[in-house]
Amino acid sequence: MGDRGNIVVDRVWLYTHWGGSNVKIDLQKALQRHLRWDDAPYLTRIIFDQMKGNDFGETGFGISINKVDNEHNILFVDCDNQIVIEKDEEGEEIKRWTFEEYVRAKFSEEDEEEE
C-alpha cells in the first residue's frame, strides 16, 4: 500500500511513499517561494523539503537517480528552461507549464488542474 509519487529535477528523482496525491501542490508551494529557480541543486533541496515537511523518519521519502516506485503522473522540473512537464508512466507528455504559470495554476485535492 501507499500513495507513491515522484518529482524529477535534472535527472534527480524525489520520491514520496505516502504523498503521491500531493506532489503537484508540493511542487507548487516550493516554486511559489520564488527561490533559486535557476539553480537546480538548491531548487531540488527546496522541493524535497516541501515534500517531506517535518518528517525526519527513516522511511517515507527518498532521493534516487532512477524511478523508485510510482502511482501518479510524474512531474519533471527543467530549471534551465524554467518549465514543469507532467508525464504519464509511459513518458507521454500530459501538460507543460512555465514556472510562472505553474505557481498560478489551481489544483484540486484530486490532483487535477481546475479551469
Biopython code that builds the backbone (N, CA, C, O; Angstrom):
import numpy as np
from Bio.PDB.StructureBuilder import StructureBuilder

atoms = [
    (1, "MET", "N", (0.835, -1.192, 0.000)),
    (1, "MET", "CA", (0.000, 0.000, 0.000)),
    (1, "MET", "C", (0.871, 1.243, 0.000)),
    (1, "MET", "O", (2.076, 1.183, 0.246)),
    (2, "GLY", "N", (0.249, 2.342, -0.274)),
    (2, "GLY", "CA", (0.951, 3.612, -0.296)),
    (2, "GLY", "C", (0.264, 4.574, -1.240)),
    (2, "GLY", "O", (-0.813, 4.291, -1.765)),
    (3, "ASP", "N", (0.885, 5.686, -1.442)),
    (3, "ASP", "CA", (0.420, 6.730, -2.350)),
    (3, "ASP", "C", (1.684, 7.304, -2.976)),
    (3, "ASP", "O", (2.066, 8.442, -2.702)),
    (4, "ARG", "N", (2.317, 6.513, -3.807)),
    (4, "ARG", "CA", (3.654, 6.803, -4.306)),
    (4, "ARG", "C", (3.648, 7.835, -5.428)),
    (4, "ARG", "O", (2.787, 7.816, -6.308)),
    (5, "GLY", "N", (4.631, 8.740, -5.375)),
    (5, "GLY", "CA", (4.751, 9.762, -6.403)),
    (5, "GLY", "C", (6.176, 10.245, -6.541)),
    (5, "GLY", "O", (6.999, 10.041, -5.648)),
    (6, "ASN", "N", (6.473, 10.891, -7.669)),
    (6, "ASN", "CA", (7.820, 11.355, -7.971)),
    (6, "ASN", "C", (7.814, 12.742, -8.609)),
    (6, "ASN", "O", (6.918, 13.104, -9.371)),
    (7, "ILE", "N", (8.844, 13.492, -8.264)),
    (7, "ILE", "CA", (9.184, 14.739, -8.939)),
    (7, "ILE", "C", (10.632, 14.580, -9.378)),
    (7, "ILE", "O", (11.476, 14.134, -8.600)),
    (8, "VAL", "N", (10.921, 14.943, -10.626)),
    (8, "VAL", "CA", (12.272, 14.797, -11.167)),
    (8, "VAL", "C", (12.829, 16.185, -11.458)),
    (8, "VAL", "O", (12.207, 16.979, -12.164)),
    (9, "VAL", "N", (14.004, 16.468, -10.907)),
    (9, "VAL", "CA", (14.686, 17.737, -11.169)),
    (9, "VAL", "C", (16.053, 17.398, -11.765)),
    (9, "VAL", "O", (16.913, 16.838, -11.085)),
    (10, "ASP", "N", (16.244, 17.738, -13.026)),
    (10, "ASP", "CA", (17.520, 17.481, -13.706)),
    (10, "ASP", "C", (18.063, 16.085, -13.418)),
    (10, "ASP", "O", (19.198, 15.948, -12.964)),
    (11, "ARG", "N", (17.284, 15.068, -13.671)),
    (11, "ARG", "CA", (17.639, 13.650, -13.546)),
    (11, "ARG", "C", (17.718, 13.151, -12.109)),
    (11, "ARG", "O", (18.087, 11.997, -11.891)),
    (12, "VAL", "N", (17.388, 13.966, -11.136)),
    (12, "VAL", "CA", (17.340, 13.526, -9.741)),
    (12, "VAL", "C", (15.879, 13.267, -9.387)),
    (12, "VAL", "O", (15.035, 14.155, -9.510)),
    (13, "TRP", "N", (15.589, 12.045, -8.946)),
    (13, "TRP", "CA", (14.221, 11.622, -8.623)),
    (13, "TRP", "C", (13.957, 11.816, -7.140)),
    (13, "TRP", "O", (14.679, 11.285, -6.296)),
    (14, "LEU", "N", (12.912, 12.586, -6.826)),
    (14, "LEU", "CA", (12.456, 12.802, -5.456)),
    (14, "LEU", "C", (11.204, 11.967, -5.270)),
    (14, "LEU", "O", (10.221, 12.140, -5.991)),
    (15, "TYR", "N", (11.240, 11.066, -4.307)),
    (15, "TYR", "CA", (10.191, 10.061, -4.138)),
    (15, "TYR", "C", (9.453, 10.244, -2.819)),
    (15, "TYR", "O", (10.061, 10.504, -1.781)),
    (16, "THR", "N", (8.137, 10.104, -2.877)),
    (16, "THR", "CA", (7.329, 10.052, -1.673)),
    (16, "THR", "C", (6.512, 8.761, -1.683)),
    (16, "THR", "O", (5.894, 8.404, -2.686)),
    (17, "HIS", "N", (6.523, 8.081, -0.557)),
    (17, "HIS", "CA", (5.767, 6.829, -0.443)),
    (17, "HIS", "C", (4.302, 7.093, -0.109)),
    (17, "HIS", "O", (3.423, 6.356, -0.555)),
    (18, "TRP", "N", (4.034, 8.134, 0.668)),
    (18, "TRP", "CA", (2.671, 8.404, 1.138)),
    (18, "TRP", "C", (2.053, 9.680, 0.584)),
    (18, "TRP", "O", (0.874, 9.931, 0.830)),
    (19, "GLY", "N", (2.801, 10.498, -0.155)),
    (19, "GLY", "CA", (2.290, 11.799, -0.579)),
    (19, "GLY", "C", (2.134, 11.986, -2.075)),
    (19, "GLY", "O", (2.153, 13.119, -2.557)),
    (20, "GLY", "N", (1.977, 10.895, -2.827)),
    (20, "GLY", "CA", (1.874, 10.999, -4.279)),
    (20, "GLY", "C", (0.725, 11.869, -4.758)),
    (20, "GLY", "O", (0.840, 12.546, -5.779)),
    (21, "SER", "N", (-0.376, 11.853, -4.030)),
    (21, "SER", "CA", (-1.531, 12.684, -4.404)),
    (21, "SER", "C", (-1.249, 14.167, -4.225)),
    (21, "SER", "O", (-1.982, 15.006, -4.749)),
    (22, "ASN", "N", (-0.191, 14.498, -3.489)),
    (22, "ASN", "CA", (0.111, 15.897, -3.181)),
    (22, "ASN", "C", (1.303, 16.461, -3.943)),
    (22, "ASN", "O", (1.685, 17.606, -3.698)),
    (23, "VAL", "N", (1.905, 15.704, -4.857)),
    (23, "VAL", "CA", (3.133, 16.208, -5.471)),
    (23, "VAL", "C", (2.918, 17.491, -6.275)),
    (23, "VAL", "O", (3.798, 18.351, -6.299)),
    (24, "LYS", "N", (1.775, 17.635, -6.929)),
    (24, "LYS", "CA", (1.531, 18.880, -7.672)),
    (24, "LYS", "C", (1.494, 20.078, -6.728)),
    (24, "LYS", "O", (2.085, 21.121, -7.009)),
    (25, "ILE", "N", (0.804, 19.919, -5.623)),
    (25, "ILE", "CA", (0.697, 21.015, -4.651)),
    (25, "ILE", "C", (2.040, 21.262, -3.976)),
    (25, "ILE", "O", (2.425, 22.414, -3.774)),
    (26, "ASP", "N", (2.764, 20.187, -3.622)),
    (26, "ASP", "CA", (4.088, 20.360, -3.003)),
    (26, "ASP", "C", (5.025, 21.119, -3.930)),
    (26, "ASP", "O", (5.727, 22.033, -3.496)),
    (27, "LEU", "N", (5.039, 20.743, -5.207)),
    (27, "LEU", "CA", (5.895, 21.450, -6.154)),
    (27, "LEU", "C", (5.459, 22.902, -6.299)),
    (27, "LEU", "O", (6.295, 23.802, -6.371)),
    (28, "GLN", "N", (4.167, 23.124, -6.341)),
    (28, "GLN", "CA", (3.661, 24.490, -6.464)),
    (28, "GLN", "C", (4.090, 25.341, -5.270)),
    (28, "GLN", "O", (4.550, 26.469, -5.447)),
    (29, "LYS", "N", (3.943, 24.818, -4.072)),
    (29, "LYS", "CA", (4.338, 25.567, -2.867)),
    (29, "LYS", "C", (5.830, 25.870, -2.875)),
    (29, "LYS", "O", (6.241, 26.961, -2.479)),
    (30, "ALA", "N", (6.638, 24.925, -3.320)),
    (30, "ALA", "CA", (8.085, 25.161, -3.388)),
    (30, "ALA", "C", (8.398, 26.262, -4.398)),
    (30, "ALA", "O", (9.194, 27.158, -4.114)),
    (31, "LEU", "N", (7.779, 26.199, -5.570)),
    (31, "LEU", "CA", (8.042, 27.218, -6.597)),
    (31, "LEU", "C", (7.467, 28.577, -6.217)),
    (31, "LEU", "O", (8.011, 29.606, -6.618)),
    (32, "GLN", "N", (6.389, 28.600, -5.461)),
    (32, "GLN", "CA", (5.787, 29.870, -5.047)),
    (32, "GLN", "C", (6.706, 30.679, -4.145)),
    (32, "GLN", "O", (6.476, 31.870, -3.935)),
    (33, "ARG", "N", (7.724, 30.060, -3.621)),
    (33, "ARG", "CA", (8.702, 30.801, -2.812)),
    (33, "ARG", "C", (9.598, 31.675, -3.684)),
    (33, "ARG", "O", (10.281, 32.564, -3.176)),
    (34, "HIS", "N", (9.599, 31.425, -5.005)),
    (34, "HIS", "CA", (10.408, 32.179, -5.970)),
    (34, "HIS", "C", (11.885, 32.214, -5.581)),
    (34, "HIS", "O", (12.542, 33.248, -5.703)),
    (35, "LEU", "N", (12.397, 31.083, -5.114)),
    (35, "LEU", "CA", (13.804, 30.993, -4.725)),
    (35, "LEU", "C", (14.538, 30.009, -5.625)),
    (35, "LEU", "O", (14.042, 28.914, -5.886)),
    (36, "ARG", "N", (15.716, 30.397, -6.097)),
    (36, "ARG", "CA", (16.651, 29.509, -6.786)),
    (36, "ARG", "C", (16.070, 28.787, -8.004)),
    (36, "ARG", "O", (16.441, 27.647, -8.283)),
    (37, "TRP", "N", (15.166, 29.441, -8.727)),
    (37, "TRP", "CA", (14.567, 28.821, -9.898)),
    (37, "TRP", "C", (15.612, 28.407, -10.934)),
    (37, "TRP", "O", (15.395, 27.455, -11.684)),
    (38, "ASP", "N", (16.731, 29.109, -10.980)),
    (38, "ASP", "CA", (17.754, 28.821, -11.986)),
    (38, "ASP", "C", (18.936, 28.052, -11.407)),
    (38, "ASP", "O", (19.995, 27.991, -12.032)),
    (39, "ASP", "N", (18.773, 27.470, -10.233)),
    (39, "ASP", "CA", (19.856, 26.777, -9.538)),
    (39, "ASP", "C", (19.364, 25.392, -9.111)),
    (39, "ASP", "O", (18.837, 25.218, -8.013)),
    (40, "ALA", "N", (19.546, 24.410, -10.003)),
    (40, "ALA", "CA", (18.972, 23.078, -9.801)),
    (40, "ALA", "C", (19.313, 22.426, -8.452)),
    (40, "ALA", "O", (18.412, 21.877, -7.818)),
    (41, "PRO", "N", (20.552, 22.459, -7.990)),
    (41, "PRO", "CA", (20.822, 21.797, -6.708)),
    (41, "PRO", "C", (20.030, 22.401, -5.544)),
    (41, "PRO", "O", (19.484, 21.669, -4.719)),
    (42, "TYR", "N", (19.967, 23.719, -5.479)),
    (42, "TYR", "CA", (19.219, 24.352, -4.401)),
    (42, "TYR", "C", (17.712, 24.162, -4.571)),
    (42, "TYR", "O", (17.006, 23.883, -3.603)),
    (43, "LEU", "N", (17.224, 24.313, -5.794)),
    (43, "LEU", "CA", (15.788, 24.147, -6.011)),
    (43, "LEU", "C", (15.358, 22.710, -5.704)),
    (43, "LEU", "O", (14.271, 22.489, -5.170)),
    (44, "THR", "N", (16.190, 21.754, -6.032)),
    (44, "THR", "CA", (15.885, 20.358, -5.719)),
    (44, "THR", "C", (15.709, 20.184, -4.217)),
    (44, "THR", "O", (14.772, 19.519, -3.775)),
    (45, "ARG", "N", (16.601, 20.774, -3.432)),
    (45, "ARG", "CA", (16.505, 20.681, -1.974)),
    (45, "ARG", "C", (15.261, 21.389, -1.458)),
    (45, "ARG", "O", (14.608, 20.891, -0.540)),
    (46, "ILE", "N", (14.919, 22.541, -2.030)),
    (46, "ILE", "CA", (13.723, 23.280, -1.618)),
    (46, "ILE", "C", (12.474, 22.444, -1.890)),
    (46, "ILE", "O", (11.573, 22.378, -1.053)),
    (47, "ILE", "N", (12.420, 21.810, -3.054)),
    (47, "ILE", "CA", (11.273, 20.964, -3.398)),
    (47, "ILE", "C", (11.189, 19.775, -2.451)),
    (47, "ILE", "O", (10.109, 19.460, -1.952)),
    (48, "PHE", "N", (12.316, 19.110, -2.196)),
    (48, "PHE", "CA", (12.310, 17.942, -1.312)),
    (48, "PHE", "C", (11.911, 18.333, 0.110)),
    (48, "PHE", "O", (11.162, 17.608, 0.765)),
    (49, "ASP", "N", (12.401, 19.462, 0.583)),
    (49, "ASP", "CA", (11.990, 19.946, 1.913)),
    (49, "ASP", "C", (10.479, 20.119, 1.977)),
    (49, "ASP", "O", (9.853, 19.757, 2.973)),
    (50, "GLN", "N", (9.891, 20.672, 0.919)),
    (50, "GLN", "CA", (8.437, 20.860, 0.888)),
    (50, "GLN", "C", (7.721, 19.516, 0.896)),
    (50, "GLN", "O", (6.711, 19.354, 1.581)),
    (51, "MET", "N", (8.230, 18.565, 0.150)),
    (51, "MET", "CA", (7.601, 17.249, 0.076)),
    (51, "MET", "C", (7.579, 16.560, 1.436)),
    (51, "MET", "O", (6.563, 15.980, 1.821)),
    (52, "LYS", "N", (8.687, 16.620, 2.160)),
    (52, "LYS", "CA", (8.783, 15.859, 3.407)),
    (52, "LYS", "C", (8.360, 16.643, 4.641)),
    (52, "LYS", "O", (8.114, 16.055, 5.694)),
    (53, "GLY", "N", (8.274, 17.953, 4.523)),
    (53, "GLY", "CA", (7.859, 18.737, 5.688)),
    (53, "GLY", "C", (8.769, 18.460, 6.883)),
    (53, "GLY", "O", (9.993, 18.517, 6.763)),
    (54, "ASN", "N", (8.179, 18.165, 8.011)),
    (54, "ASN", "CA", (8.946, 17.901, 9.231)),
    (54, "ASN", "C", (9.190, 16.417, 9.476)),
    (54, "ASN", "O", (9.533, 16.021, 10.590)),
    (55, "ASP", "N", (9.018, 15.603, 8.456)),
    (55, "ASP", "CA", (9.223, 14.170, 8.596)),
    (55, "ASP", "C", (10.707, 13.839, 8.450)),
    (55, "ASP", "O", (11.278, 13.968, 7.367)),
    (56, "PHE", "N", (11.323, 13.415, 9.546)),
    (56, "PHE", "CA", (12.731, 13.054, 9.539)),
    (56, "PHE", "C", (12.923, 11.559, 9.780)),
    (56, "PHE", "O", (14.003, 11.119, 10.173)),
    (57, "GLY", "N", (11.861, 10.780, 9.540)),
    (57, "GLY", "CA", (11.928, 9.329, 9.732)),
    (57, "GLY", "C", (12.820, 8.663, 8.702)),
    (57, "GLY", "O", (13.276, 9.297, 7.750)),
    (58, "GLU", "N", (13.060, 7.388, 8.901)),
    (58, "GLU", "CA", (13.967, 6.666, 8.008)),
    (58, "GLU", "C", (13.292, 6.171, 6.732)),
    (58, "GLU", "O", (13.978, 5.794, 5.782)),
    (59, "THR", "N", (11.962, 6.167, 6.695)),
    (59, "THR", "CA", (11.239, 5.746, 5.504)),
    (59, "THR", "C", (10.234, 6.815, 5.110)),
    (59, "THR", "O", (10.007, 7.774, 5.848)),
    (60, "GLY", "N", (9.641, 6.642, 3.948)),
    (60, "GLY", "CA", (8.587, 7.552, 3.503)),
    (60, "GLY", "C", (9.002, 8.454, 2.366)),
    (60, "GLY", "O", (8.157, 8.905, 1.593)),
    (61, "PHE", "N", (10.319, 8.732, 2.249)),
    (61, "PHE", "CA", (10.833, 9.610, 1.204)),
    (61, "PHE", "C", (12.181, 9.093, 0.745)),
    (61, "PHE", "O", (12.879, 8.404, 1.488)),
    (62, "GLY", "N", (12.546, 9.431, -0.494)),
    (62, "GLY", "CA", (13.843, 9.016, -0.992)),
    (62, "GLY", "C", (14.320, 9.890, -2.126)),
    (62, "GLY", "O", (13.552, 10.634, -2.737)),
    (63, "ILE", "N", (15.614, 9.780, -2.394)),
    (63, "ILE", "CA", (16.261, 10.500, -3.482)),
    (63, "ILE", "C", (17.021, 9.461, -4.293)),
    (63, "ILE", "O", (17.728, 8.629, -3.725)),
    (64, "SER", "N", (16.882, 9.499, -5.620)),
    (64, "SER", "CA", (17.495, 8.486, -6.457)),
    (64, "SER", "C", (17.882, 9.070, -7.814)),
    (64, "SER", "O", (17.501, 10.190, -8.152)),
    (65, "ILE", "N", (18.635, 8.301, -8.575)),
    (65, "ILE", "CA", (18.916, 8.670, -9.965)),
    (65, "ILE", "C", (18.031, 7.861, -10.914)),
    (65, "ILE", "O", (18.144, 7.976, -12.134)),
    (66, "ASN", "N", (17.146, 7.039, -10.335)),
    (66, "ASN", "CA", (16.209, 6.227, -11.109)),
    (66, "ASN", "C", (14.821, 6.316, -10.482)),
    (66, "ASN", "O", (14.673, 6.648, -9.306)),
    (67, "LYS", "N", (13.816, 6.014, -11.289)),
    (67, "LYS", "CA", (12.456, 5.951, -10.752)),
    (67, "LYS", "C", (12.398, 4.833, -9.719)),
    (67, "LYS", "O", (12.885, 3.729, -9.962)),
    (68, "VAL", "N", (11.800, 5.121, -8.562)),
    (68, "VAL", "CA", (11.705, 4.139, -7.493)),
    (68, "VAL", "C", (10.420, 3.344, -7.649)),
    (68, "VAL", "O", (10.464, 2.167, -8.006)),
    (69, "ASP", "N", (9.313, 3.946, -7.395)),
    (69, "ASP", "CA", (8.004, 3.330, -7.473)),
    (69, "ASP", "C", (7.044, 4.482, -7.723)),
    (69, "ASP", "O", (7.355, 5.623, -7.381)),
    (70, "ASN", "N", (5.906, 4.215, -8.299)),
    (70, "ASN", "CA", (5.062, 5.337, -8.679)),
    (70, "ASN", "C", (3.616, 4.903, -8.882)),
    (70, "ASN", "O", (3.347, 3.778, -9.303)),
    (71, "GLU", "N", (2.684, 5.813, -8.575)),
    (71, "GLU", "CA", (1.258, 5.574, -8.808)),
    (71, "GLU", "C", (0.556, 6.771, -9.437)),
    (71, "GLU", "O", (-0.663, 6.753, -9.604)),
    (72, "HIS", "N", (1.305, 7.801, -9.785)),
    (72, "HIS", "CA", (0.724, 9.037, -10.317)),
    (72, "HIS", "C", (1.535, 9.513, -11.511)),
    (72, "HIS", "O", (2.627, 9.004, -11.764)),
    (73, "ASN", "N", (1.009, 10.486, -12.248)),
    (73, "ASN", "CA", (1.806, 11.129, -13.280)),
    (73, "ASN", "C", (3.045, 11.724, -12.622)),
    (73, "ASN", "O", (3.024, 12.088, -11.446)),
    (74, "ILE", "N", (4.119, 11.817, -13.390)),
    (74, "ILE", "CA", (5.406, 12.271, -12.868)),
    (74, "ILE", "C", (5.645, 13.705, -13.325)),
    (74, "ILE", "O", (5.387, 14.053, -14.477)),
    (75, "LEU", "N", (6.139, 14.531, -12.407)),
    (75, "LEU", "CA", (6.432, 15.929, -12.703)),
    (75, "LEU", "C", (7.928, 16.086, -12.942)),
    (75, "LEU", "O", (8.742, 15.709, -12.099)),
    (76, "PHE", "N", (8.286, 16.647, -14.099)),
    (76, "PHE", "CA", (9.673, 16.901, -14.449)),
    (76, "PHE", "C", (9.916, 18.407, -14.386)),
    (76, "PHE", "O", (9.201, 19.185, -15.017)),
    (77, "VAL", "N", (10.923, 18.808, -13.626)),
    (77, "VAL", "CA", (11.254, 20.215, -13.433)),
    (77, "VAL", "C", (12.528, 20.518, -14.223)),
    (77, "VAL", "O", (13.574, 19.917, -13.980)),
    (78, "ASP", "N", (12.434, 21.445, -15.162)),
    (78, "ASP", "CA", (13.554, 21.848, -16.006)),
    (78, "ASP", "C", (13.965, 23.259, -15.587)),
    (78, "ASP", "O", (13.330, 24.244, -15.964)),
    (79, "CYS", "N", (15.037, 23.335, -14.799)),
    (79, "CYS", "CA", (15.482, 24.634, -14.282)),
    (79, "CYS", "C", (16.051, 25.528, -15.385)),
    (79, "CYS", "O", (15.841, 26.741, -15.367)),
    (80, "ASP", "N", (16.767, 24.939, -16.343)),
    (80, "ASP", "CA", (17.367, 25.746, -17.408)),
    (80, "ASP", "C", (16.316, 26.508, -18.195)),
    (80, "ASP", "O", (16.517, 27.674, -18.534)),
    (81, "ASN", "N", (15.194, 25.858, -18.487)),
    (81, "ASN", "CA", (14.131, 26.489, -19.263)),
    (81, "ASN", "C", (12.963, 26.960, -18.405)),
    (81, "ASN", "O", (12.001, 27.531, -18.919)),
    (82, "GLN", "N", (13.047, 26.721, -17.090)),
    (82, "GLN", "CA", (12.024, 27.100, -16.111)),
    (82, "GLN", "C", (10.636, 26.625, -16.544)),
    (82, "GLN", "O", (9.695, 27.408, -16.673)),
    (83, "ILE", "N", (10.549, 25.308, -16.764)),
    (83, "ILE", "CA", (9.271, 24.692, -17.103)),
    (83, "ILE", "C", (9.046, 23.444, -16.250)),
    (83, "ILE", "O", (9.988, 22.819, -15.762)),
    (84, "VAL", "N", (7.771, 23.104, -16.089)),
    (84, "VAL", "CA", (7.355, 21.861, -15.442)),
    (84, "VAL", "C", (6.593, 21.066, -16.496)),
    (84, "VAL", "O", (5.709, 21.591, -17.173)),
    (85, "ILE", "N", (6.951, 19.798, -16.619)),
    (85, "ILE", "CA", (6.283, 18.922, -17.577)),
    (85, "ILE", "C", (5.692, 17.744, -16.807)),
    (85, "ILE", "O", (6.395, 17.059, -16.063)),
    (86, "GLU", "N", (4.405, 17.520, -16.993)),
    (86, "GLU", "CA", (3.739, 16.367, -16.394)),
    (86, "GLU", "C", (3.687, 15.264, -17.439)),
    (86, "GLU", "O", (3.223, 15.481, -18.558)),
    (87, "LYS", "N", (4.174, 14.056, -17.062)),
    (87, "LYS", "CA", (4.163, 12.914, -17.974)),
    (87, "LYS", "C", (3.485, 11.726, -17.305)),
    (87, "LYS", "O", (3.489, 11.596, -16.081)),
    (88, "ASP", "N", (2.903, 10.865, -18.131)),
    (88, "ASP", "CA", (2.319, 9.642, -17.598)),
    (88, "ASP", "C", (3.413, 8.589, -17.423)),
    (88, "ASP", "O", (4.580, 8.850, -17.715)),
    (89, "GLU", "N", (3.042, 7.415, -16.953)),
    (89, "GLU", "CA", (4.001, 6.339, -16.683)),
    (89, "GLU", "C", (4.796, 5.926, -17.926)),
    (89, "GLU", "O", (5.937, 5.480, -17.812)),
    (90, "GLU", "N", (4.201, 6.071, -19.101)),
    (90, "GLU", "CA", (4.871, 5.686, -20.337)),
    (90, "GLU", "C", (5.757, 6.798, -20.894)),
    (90, "GLU", "O", (6.405, 6.616, -21.925)),
    (91, "GLY", "N", (5.790, 7.933, -20.229)),
    (91, "GLY", "CA", (6.616, 9.047, -20.673)),
    (91, "GLY", "C", (5.934, 9.995, -21.637)),
    (91, "GLY", "O", (6.579, 10.883, -22.194)),
    (92, "GLU", "N", (4.639, 9.820, -21.842)),
    (92, "GLU", "CA", (3.898, 10.719, -22.719)),
    (92, "GLU", "C", (3.589, 12.024, -21.986)),
    (92, "GLU", "O", (3.121, 12.017, -20.848)),
    (93, "GLU", "N", (3.856, 13.134, -22.654)),
    (93, "GLU", "CA", (3.592, 14.440, -22.048)),
    (93, "GLU", "C", (2.091, 14.679, -21.920)),
    (93, "GLU", "O", (1.338, 14.492, -22.876)),
    (94, "ILE", "N", (1.667, 15.092, -20.730)),
    (94, "ILE", "CA", (0.272, 15.396, -20.438)),
    (94, "ILE", "C", (0.043, 16.906, -20.489)),
    (94, "ILE", "O", (-0.921, 17.381, -21.088)),
    (95, "LYS", "N", (0.946, 17.647, -19.851)),
    (95, "LYS", "CA", (0.779, 19.102, -19.729)),
    (95, "LYS", "C", (2.153, 19.722, -19.528)),
    (95, "LYS", "O", (3.084, 19.075, -19.049)),
    (96, "ARG", "N", (2.258, 20.990, -19.906)),
    (96, "ARG", "CA", (3.509, 21.745, -19.758)),
    (96, "ARG", "C", (3.159, 23.146, -19.249)),
    (96, "ARG", "O", (2.221, 23.776, -19.736)),
    (97, "TRP", "N", (3.926, 23.624, -18.262)),
    (97, "TRP", "CA", (3.750, 24.958, -17.702)),
    (97, "TRP", "C", (5.109, 25.645, -17.619)),
    (97, "TRP", "O", (6.128, 24.981, -17.434)),
    (98, "THR", "N", (5.130, 26.962, -17.753)),
    (98, "THR", "CA", (6.302, 27.709, -17.305)),
    (98, "THR", "C", (6.231, 27.743, -15.777)),
    (98, "THR", "O", (5.174, 27.476, -15.205)),
    (99, "PHE", "N", (7.326, 28.062, -15.121)),
    (99, "PHE", "CA", (7.281, 28.176, -13.660)),
    (99, "PHE", "C", (6.226, 29.199, -13.239)),
    (99, "PHE", "O", (5.476, 28.966, -12.291)),
    (100, "GLU", "N", (6.170, 30.326, -13.942)),
    (100, "GLU", "CA", (5.192, 31.368, -13.600)),
    (100, "GLU", "C", (3.762, 30.856, -13.745)),
    (100, "GLU", "O", (2.916, 31.145, -12.899)),
    (101, "GLU", "N", (3.484, 30.106, -14.794)),
    (101, "GLU", "CA", (2.149, 29.529, -14.973)),
    (101, "GLU", "C", (1.856, 28.510, -13.878)),
    (101, "GLU", "O", (0.739, 28.442, -13.365)),
    (102, "TYR", "N", (2.857, 27.725, -13.527)),
    (102, "TYR", "CA", (2.652, 26.671, -12.531)),
    (102, "TYR", "C", (2.325, 27.257, -11.154)),
    (102, "TYR", "O", (1.457, 26.735, -10.454)),
    (103, "VAL", "N", (3.003, 28.325, -10.763)),
    (103, "VAL", "CA", (2.738, 28.889, -9.430)),
    (103, "VAL", "C", (1.345, 29.503, -9.355)),
    (103, "VAL", "O", (0.798, 29.641, -8.261)),
    (104, "ARG", "N", (0.755, 29.878, -10.500)),
    (104, "ARG", "CA", (-0.586, 30.471, -10.517)),
    (104, "ARG", "C", (-1.692, 29.457, -10.798)),
    (104, "ARG", "O", (-2.871, 29.785, -10.665)),
    (105, "ALA", "N", (-1.336, 28.240, -11.181)),
    (105, "ALA", "CA", (-2.337, 27.222, -11.525)),
    (105, "ALA", "C", (-3.174, 26.872, -10.300)),
    (105, "ALA", "O", (-2.721, 26.995, -9.162)),
    (106, "LYS", "N", (-4.394, 26.435, -10.554)),
    (106, "LYS", "CA", (-5.284, 26.000, -9.482)),
    (106, "LYS", "C", (-5.431, 24.490, -9.584)),
    (106, "LYS", "O", (-5.903, 23.959, -10.589)),
    (107, "PHE", "N", (-5.016, 23.816, -8.525)),
    (107, "PHE", "CA", (-5.102, 22.363, -8.483)),
    (107, "PHE", "C", (-6.106, 21.962, -7.423)),
    (107, "PHE", "O", (-6.155, 22.559, -6.347)),
    (108, "SER", "N", (-6.908, 20.950, -7.725)),
    (108, "SER", "CA", (-7.874, 20.445, -6.755)),
    (108, "SER", "C", (-7.208, 19.401, -5.873)),
    (108, "SER", "O", (-6.071, 18.998, -6.119)),
    (109, "GLU", "N", (-7.925, 18.969, -4.845)),
    (109, "GLU", "CA", (-7.405, 17.944, -3.947)),
    (109, "GLU", "C", (-7.250, 16.623, -4.666)),
    (109, "GLU", "O", (-6.488, 15.770, -4.212)),
    (110, "GLU", "N", (-7.947, 16.424, -5.772)),
    (110, "GLU", "CA", (-7.853, 15.166, -6.514)),
    (110, "GLU", "C", (-6.673, 15.173, -7.475)),
    (110, "GLU", "O", (-6.555, 14.277, -8.311)),
    (111, "ASP", "N", (-5.778, 16.191, -7.367)),
    (111, "ASP", "CA", (-4.571, 16.226, -8.158)),
    (111, "ASP", "C", (-4.855, 16.509, -9.633)),
    (111, "ASP", "O", (-4.061, 16.144, -10.501)),
    (112, "GLU", "N", (-5.979, 17.156, -9.915)),
    (112, "GLU", "CA", (-6.306, 17.523, -11.279)),
    (112, "GLU", "C", (-6.375, 19.032, -11.361)),
    (112, "GLU", "O", (-6.818, 19.684, -10.416)),
    (113, "GLU", "N", (-5.946, 19.592, -12.465)),
    (113, "GLU", "CA", (-5.999, 21.031, -12.635)),
    (113, "GLU", "C", (-7.445, 21.453, -12.889)),
    (113, "GLU", "O", (-8.155, 20.835, -13.683)),
    (114, "GLU", "N", (-7.867, 22.507, -12.206)),
    (114, "GLU", "CA", (-9.199, 23.058, -12.422)),
    (114, "GLU", "C", (-9.106, 24.167, -13.447)),
    (114, "GLU", "O", (-8.030, 24.715, -13.687)),
    (115, "GLU", "N", (-10.237, 24.497, -14.053)),
    (115, "GLU", "CA", (-10.247, 25.593, -15.028)),
    (115, "GLU", "C", (-10.376, 26.915, -14.323)),
    (115, "GLU", "O", (-10.403, 27.960, -14.973)),
]
sb = StructureBuilder()
sb.init_structure("model")
sb.init_model(0)
sb.init_chain("A")
sb.init_seg("    ")
for serial, (resi, resn, name, xyz) in enumerate(atoms, 1):
    if name == "N":
        sb.init_residue(resn, " ", resi, " ")
    sb.init_atom(name, np.array(xyz, "f"), 0.0, 1.0, " ", f" {name:<3s}", serial, name[0])
structure = sb.get_structure()
